[in-house]
Amino acid sequence: MSRAPSLFVSHGSPMFAVEPGRLGPLLERAGARFASARAVLVISPHWRSRGFEVGAAAAPATVHDFAGFPDVVYRLSYDAPGAPGIASEVVAHLRAGGVDARTNAVQGRDHGAWVPMRYLLPRADRPVLQLSMPHDLDAAGAHALGRLLGPLRDLGIAVVGSGSLTHNLFEFRRAPSDPGYARSFADWARDAVLARDDAVLVDYLVRAPHAQRAHPTDEHYLPLLVAAGAARADDEPVHLDGGMTHGVLAMDSYLWDVAHGAGR
C-alpha cells in the first residue's frame, strides 16, 4: 500500500465552498493523491472537545456551523461515508501512543472538514473521518499529535489539518489599511515549511512576524503543525499558493508527499 499524503489546507471562510479562487483548482489537482487512500482523517478547529474524539458515524451529517452567509452555502452537503471500523482503528492507535481517545458516533463534519473535501474528493467516494481538537491543545502538542498520526499514512489513512494560515476575523470584517502583515506572516511560514524547520513553526509566537496579529487565538494555526508533524523524512513539501482573500486571509496550503511534484 502506498503512503497516503499529509496536507494542511486553509479553508478560509465558508464562502470558499462556492468561490474556489486560486486554491480550489490546486486542491482538485492534489486530490489525485488522495483517491487511493483508504480514508481521510481531518482535524479542524471547529470541533473542539475535552480530550480527543474520532467521528464514527457511518453517514456523518454536513454541519453548517456558521451564520450570516448566503443561502447557497446552507444548501450544500458533502456525503462521503464514514467508517466506524477505521475510526476504532484510529482510536486504538492513539491509545497505543499514550493519548486518551474515544469514538463519537453522532458528530457530523463541520465546515473545516467538508468545505475543502469538496475540492479534494468531489466524488465523495472515500471515507472522511474527523478528529476533534482538544480545548487545551497547544503548539507543541499539535506537532506531537502529528508525529503520532504519521504512521497511519502507511496504513492508507491520509492526514489533513484544516485551518487558516492567517485568521484575524476582526480585521477580516473591517478591512485594515495595512493588510501586508498577513502576507509577511504567510511568507515566513512558507520559508519554514519548505525548509522543514518544524521547530521554528512550533515557536511561531516568538519567531514569526506579526504572529499575534495573524492569529489572535491559535486554533486555526495548530492544524498546520499537525500536518507538518505527520510528514516523514522522505516527503517533499509542496506549496499550494492559494493567494489572499478579503485582504488578510492567506489561503496558502501545503502538501507533504513522497511523490515529487505532487499537487503541482
C-alpha positions as CSV (number, residue, x, y, z in Angstrom):
1,M,0.0,0.0,0.0
2,S,1.4,3.4,-1.0
3,R,1.8,6.1,1.7
4,A,-1.2,8.4,1.9
5,P,-0.3,12.2,1.9
6,S,-0.4,14.7,4.6
7,L,-2.0,18.1,3.9
8,F,-2.5,21.5,5.6
9,V,-5.3,23.3,3.9
10,S,-6.5,26.9,4.6
11,H,-10.3,26.6,4.4
12,G,-10.8,30.4,4.8
13,S,-14.5,31.4,5.2
14,P,-17.5,29.1,4.3
15,M,-17.7,31.0,1.0
16,F,-14.7,29.0,-0.2
17,A,-17.2,26.2,-0.8
18,V,-18.7,28.2,-3.7
19,E,-15.8,30.6,-4.5
20,P,-12.8,28.3,-5.4
21,G,-10.5,31.2,-6.1
22,R,-6.9,30.3,-6.7
23,L,-6.8,27.4,-4.2
24,G,-9.8,25.4,-5.4
25,P,-8.2,24.1,-8.6
26,L,-4.9,23.3,-6.8
27,L,-6.8,21.1,-4.3
28,E,-8.6,19.4,-7.2
29,R,-5.3,18.6,-8.8
30,A,-3.9,17.4,-5.4
31,G,-6.9,15.3,-4.9
32,A,-5.5,12.7,-7.3
33,R,-3.1,11.8,-4.5
34,F,-6.0,11.1,-2.1
35,A,-8.0,9.0,-4.5
36,S,-6.3,5.7,-3.5
37,A,-6.4,6.4,0.3
38,R,-8.4,4.0,2.5
39,A,-9.8,7.1,4.4
40,V,-9.0,10.7,5.1
41,L,-8.7,11.9,8.7
42,V,-9.3,15.6,9.1
43,I,-8.6,17.8,12.2
44,S,-10.2,21.2,12.2
45,P,-10.6,23.9,14.8
46,H,-14.4,23.8,14.5
47,W,-14.8,20.6,16.5
48,R,-13.4,21.3,20.0
49,S,-13.7,18.8,22.8
50,R,-12.4,17.7,26.1
51,G,-9.8,15.1,25.0
52,F,-9.7,13.5,21.6
53,E,-12.7,12.1,19.8
54,V,-12.9,10.4,16.4
55,G,-16.1,10.7,14.4
56,A,-17.5,7.3,14.0
57,A,-20.9,7.9,12.3
58,A,-21.5,5.7,9.3
59,A,-23.0,8.6,7.4
60,P,-21.8,11.9,9.0
61,A,-24.1,14.9,8.7
62,T,-22.9,18.0,6.9
63,V,-22.8,20.6,9.7
64,H,-23.4,24.3,8.7
65,D,-21.7,25.7,11.8
66,F,-21.7,29.4,10.7
67,A,-24.2,32.2,10.4
68,G,-24.8,35.3,8.1
69,F,-23.7,33.8,4.8
70,P,-25.8,33.5,1.6
71,D,-28.4,30.7,1.4
72,V,-26.4,28.8,-1.2
73,V,-23.9,27.6,1.3
74,Y,-26.5,26.2,3.6
75,R,-27.9,24.1,0.8
76,L,-24.6,22.4,0.3
77,S,-23.8,18.9,1.6
78,Y,-20.9,16.6,1.4
79,D,-22.0,13.0,1.6
80,A,-18.8,11.0,1.8
81,P,-19.3,7.9,4.0
82,G,-17.9,7.5,7.5
83,A,-16.1,4.4,8.6
84,P,-16.8,3.2,12.2
85,G,-14.2,0.4,11.9
86,I,-11.4,2.8,10.8
87,A,-12.5,5.3,13.5
88,S,-11.9,2.5,16.1
89,E,-8.6,1.7,14.4
90,V,-7.5,5.4,14.8
91,V,-8.6,5.4,18.5
92,A,-6.6,2.3,19.1
93,H,-3.6,3.8,17.5
94,L,-3.9,7.0,19.6
95,R,-4.3,5.0,22.8
96,A,-1.3,2.8,22.0
97,G,0.6,6.1,21.7
98,G,-0.4,7.2,25.2
99,V,-3.2,9.5,24.1
100,D,-6.7,9.1,25.6
101,A,-9.2,9.0,22.8
102,R,-12.7,7.7,22.1
103,T,-15.1,7.4,19.2
104,N,-18.2,9.7,18.8
105,A,-20.9,8.0,16.7
106,V,-23.1,11.1,16.3
107,Q,-20.8,14.0,15.4
108,G,-21.2,15.4,11.9
109,R,-18.5,17.0,9.7
110,D,-18.0,20.8,10.3
111,H,-17.2,23.2,7.5
112,G,-13.4,22.9,8.3
113,A,-13.7,19.4,7.0
114,W,-16.4,19.3,4.3
115,V,-15.6,22.6,2.5
116,P,-12.0,21.6,1.4
117,M,-13.0,18.0,0.9
118,R,-15.5,19.2,-1.8
119,Y,-12.4,20.1,-3.8
120,L,-10.0,17.3,-2.8
121,L,-12.5,14.4,-3.3
122,P,-15.5,15.8,-5.1
123,R,-16.9,12.4,-5.8
124,A,-17.1,11.8,-2.0
125,D,-16.3,8.1,-2.6
126,R,-13.8,7.6,0.2
127,P,-14.5,7.6,3.9
128,V,-13.8,11.0,5.5
129,L,-13.4,10.9,9.3
130,Q,-12.8,13.8,11.7
131,L,-10.6,14.1,14.7
132,S,-11.6,16.6,17.3
133,M,-9.2,19.3,18.6
134,P,-9.0,19.4,22.4
135,H,-9.5,22.7,24.1
136,D,-6.1,22.6,25.7
137,L,-4.1,21.6,22.7
138,D,-1.0,23.9,22.2
139,A,1.6,24.2,19.5
140,A,4.0,21.6,20.9
141,G,1.1,19.2,21.5
142,A,-0.3,19.7,17.9
143,H,3.1,18.8,16.4
144,A,3.4,15.8,18.7
145,L,-0.1,14.7,17.6
146,G,1.0,14.9,14.0
147,R,4.0,12.7,14.7
148,L,1.8,10.2,16.4
149,L,-0.7,10.2,13.4
150,G,2.1,9.9,10.8
151,P,2.3,6.1,10.8
152,L,-1.4,6.0,9.9
153,R,-0.4,7.3,6.5
154,D,1.5,4.0,5.9
155,L,-1.9,2.3,6.5
156,G,-3.6,4.3,3.8
157,I,-5.1,7.0,6.0
158,A,-4.4,10.5,4.8
159,V,-3.9,13.2,7.4
160,V,-5.5,16.6,6.7
161,G,-5.0,19.6,9.0
162,S,-7.6,22.2,8.1
163,G,-7.2,25.7,9.4
164,S,-6.2,29.1,8.1
165,L,-2.7,30.3,7.6
166,T,-3.8,33.7,8.9
167,H,-7.0,34.2,10.9
168,N,-7.8,37.6,12.3
169,L,-11.6,37.8,11.9
170,F,-11.8,41.3,13.4
171,E,-9.6,42.6,10.6
172,F,-11.4,40.4,8.0
173,R,-14.6,42.3,8.8
174,R,-13.1,45.8,9.0
175,A,-10.6,45.8,6.0
176,P,-7.5,47.3,7.7
177,S,-5.4,49.9,5.9
178,D,-2.2,47.8,6.3
179,P,-3.0,44.2,5.4
180,G,0.6,43.5,4.3
181,Y,1.3,41.9,7.7
182,A,-0.7,38.8,6.7
183,R,1.5,38.3,3.6
184,S,4.6,38.7,5.8
185,F,3.4,36.0,8.1
186,A,2.4,33.7,5.2
187,D,5.8,34.2,3.6
188,W,7.6,33.4,6.8
189,A,5.5,30.2,7.2
190,R,6.3,29.2,3.6
191,D,10.0,29.5,4.1
192,A,9.8,27.5,7.4
193,V,7.7,24.7,5.8
194,L,9.8,24.3,2.7
195,A,13.0,24.3,4.9
196,R,11.4,21.5,7.0
197,D,12.1,23.7,10.1
198,D,9.3,22.4,12.3
199,A,11.0,23.8,15.5
200,V,10.5,27.3,14.1
201,L,6.9,26.6,13.1
202,V,6.2,25.4,16.7
203,D,7.8,28.5,18.2
204,Y,5.9,30.9,15.9
205,L,4.8,33.3,18.6
206,V,8.5,34.2,19.1
207,R,9.8,33.6,15.6
208,A,7.1,34.8,13.2
209,P,6.5,38.4,12.1
210,H,3.1,39.7,13.3
211,A,2.3,36.3,14.9
212,Q,-0.2,37.6,17.4
213,R,-1.9,39.8,14.9
214,A,-2.2,37.0,12.3
215,H,-3.5,34.6,14.9
216,P,-5.1,36.4,17.9
217,T,-6.0,32.8,19.0
218,D,-4.1,29.8,17.9
219,E,-6.7,27.2,16.9
220,H,-6.6,27.9,13.2
221,Y,-2.8,27.7,13.2
222,L,-2.5,24.4,15.0
223,P,-3.6,22.2,12.1
224,L,-0.5,23.3,10.2
225,L,1.6,21.8,13.0
226,V,-0.4,18.6,12.9
227,A,0.1,18.1,9.2
228,A,3.8,19.1,9.4
229,G,4.3,16.7,12.3
230,A,2.8,13.9,10.3
231,A,5.3,14.4,7.5
232,R,8.1,11.9,7.1
233,A,11.8,12.5,6.3
234,D,11.4,11.5,2.6
235,D,8.3,13.6,2.0
236,E,8.6,16.6,-0.3
237,P,6.7,19.6,1.0
238,V,4.8,21.4,-1.8
239,H,3.4,24.9,-1.5
240,L,-0.1,25.4,-2.8
241,D,-0.2,29.1,-3.3
242,G,-3.9,29.9,-2.7
243,G,-3.4,33.7,-2.6
244,M,-5.1,36.1,-0.2
245,T,-8.8,36.6,0.2
246,H,-10.5,39.5,1.9
247,G,-7.2,41.2,2.2
248,V,-6.0,39.4,5.3
249,L,-6.9,35.7,5.0
250,A,-4.0,33.8,3.5
251,M,-5.1,30.7,1.7
252,D,-1.6,29.1,1.4
253,S,-1.7,25.4,1.8
254,Y,0.9,22.6,2.0
255,L,1.1,19.0,0.8
256,W,3.7,16.5,2.0
257,D,4.1,13.5,-0.2
258,V,6.7,11.1,-1.4
259,A,5.7,11.7,-5.0
260,H,7.9,14.5,-6.2
261,G,6.0,17.4,-7.6
262,A,2.7,16.2,-6.3
263,G,0.0,18.8,-6.4
264,R,1.8,21.0,-9.0
